[in-house]
Amino acid sequence: MQSFQELRSVFGCSKKADKTKFLAHVLCLSTHLHHLEQTGGKVFFDVNATKLQGSLLVQSLFRLKRHRTLL
Protein backbone atom coordinates (compact mmCIF):
# COMPACT_ATOMS: atom_id res chain seq x y z
CA MET A 1 0.00 0.00 0.00
CA GLN A 2 1.59 3.25 -1.15
CA SER A 3 0.38 5.47 1.71
CA PHE A 4 2.02 3.28 4.39
CA GLN A 5 5.29 3.36 2.47
CA GLU A 6 5.13 7.14 2.32
CA LEU A 7 4.30 7.33 6.03
CA ARG A 8 7.23 5.06 6.85
CA SER A 9 9.55 7.33 4.88
CA VAL A 10 8.31 10.37 6.83
CA PHE A 11 9.43 8.66 10.05
CA GLY A 12 12.75 7.46 8.59
CA CYS A 13 11.69 3.81 8.27
CA SER A 14 11.42 3.41 4.51
CA LYS A 15 14.02 0.64 4.33
CA LYS A 16 12.85 -2.92 4.86
CA ALA A 17 15.35 -3.37 7.70
CA ASP A 18 13.81 -0.42 9.59
CA LYS A 19 10.21 -1.60 9.21
CA THR A 20 10.05 -3.04 12.75
CA LYS A 21 11.09 0.32 14.23
CA PHE A 22 8.21 2.18 12.59
CA LEU A 23 5.68 2.06 15.45
CA ALA A 24 8.27 3.24 17.99
CA HIS A 25 9.09 6.20 15.76
CA VAL A 26 5.40 7.07 15.34
CA LEU A 27 4.74 6.80 19.08
CA CYS A 28 7.59 9.21 19.76
CA LEU A 29 6.90 11.39 16.69
CA SER A 30 10.58 11.17 15.84
CA THR A 31 12.75 10.10 12.94
CA HIS A 32 15.71 9.43 15.23
CA LEU A 33 15.47 7.70 18.61
CA HIS A 34 18.59 7.76 20.75
CA HIS A 35 17.61 4.85 23.00
CA LEU A 36 16.20 2.44 20.43
CA GLU A 37 17.55 -1.10 20.38
CA GLN A 38 16.57 -4.01 18.18
CA THR A 39 17.33 -7.49 19.43
CA GLY A 40 15.96 -10.79 18.16
CA GLY A 41 13.16 -9.17 16.18
CA LYS A 42 12.02 -7.09 19.17
CA VAL A 43 12.32 -3.33 19.45
CA PHE A 44 13.10 -1.68 22.78
CA PHE A 45 12.88 2.08 23.36
CA ASP A 46 12.38 4.60 26.16
CA VAL A 47 8.62 4.87 26.68
CA ASN A 48 9.11 8.24 28.39
CA ALA A 49 9.81 9.65 24.92
CA THR A 50 6.30 8.81 23.64
CA LYS A 51 3.90 11.61 22.75
CA LEU A 52 0.12 11.69 23.11
CA GLN A 53 -0.28 12.63 19.44
CA GLY A 54 1.87 9.65 18.43
CA SER A 55 -0.31 7.30 20.48
CA LEU A 56 -3.43 8.70 18.85
CA LEU A 57 -1.88 8.28 15.41
CA VAL A 58 -0.99 4.63 16.11
CA GLN A 59 -4.52 4.05 17.40
CA SER A 60 -5.94 5.46 14.16
CA LEU A 61 -3.56 3.39 12.03
CA PHE A 62 -4.68 0.17 13.71
CA ARG A 63 -8.29 0.97 12.85
CA LEU A 64 -7.52 0.80 9.13
CA LYS A 65 -8.42 -2.33 7.17
CA ARG A 66 -4.81 -3.05 6.25
CA HIS A 67 -3.39 -2.57 9.73
CA ARG A 68 -1.36 -5.79 9.41
CA THR A 69 1.04 -3.95 7.12
CA LEU A 70 2.07 -1.88 10.14
CA LEU A 71 3.75 -4.84 11.80
N, C-alpha and C positions, 0 to 999 in steps of 0.2 A: 504494500500500500504506500503510495507516494507521500502522503501527508505525514506518516510516521517517520519515514526516512528524512524528511525535511525537518521535523521536530527533533529528531536525534542529532542532526547536524547543528541545530541551534544550540544544543547543550553539549557540543563537542564529543558526541558519541556516534558519529557517522560510520566509523570503521566497524567491521564485524567483531573484532576483538574487544571493542569497547561497549558492545551491546548490553552486556550484563550490568554495566555501571550506570545505565541510562536513568533508572528510577531514582537512584541516589542523587544524581545531578538535578533531576527535576524537583525532588523534595527539598533540596537546598538552594534551588534556583541559581545554580552555579555551573560554569563550564570547567572549573578547576577546583577540585577538593584536595586540600592538603593532607587530610588524614583518611584517605581512602585506600583500603587494601583489598586485594582479590586473592583468595586462597581456595583452591579446590572447588572452583565454580561458585563460591560464595563471596559476596561483597560486604565488607565491613567499613563503616564510616561513623563519624561522630554525630550522633543524633541531635546534639545541641545546636548543630549548624542548620537544622531544618527550618523552613519558613512555613507559615500558615498558608500562604498563597500556593506554595509548592505542593502541600498536602491536598489542597482543594483541586489543583490541577491533576494530580495523580488520581484522585477520586473520580473526577470527570472522565479521565482516560479509561478507567476500568469499566465505566458504564457503556462504552462504545461496543458495538457488535464484535469488532475484531480485536478485543483487548488481549487476546493471547499473543499477538505480535509484540506486545510490550515486554514480555518475558523472554 
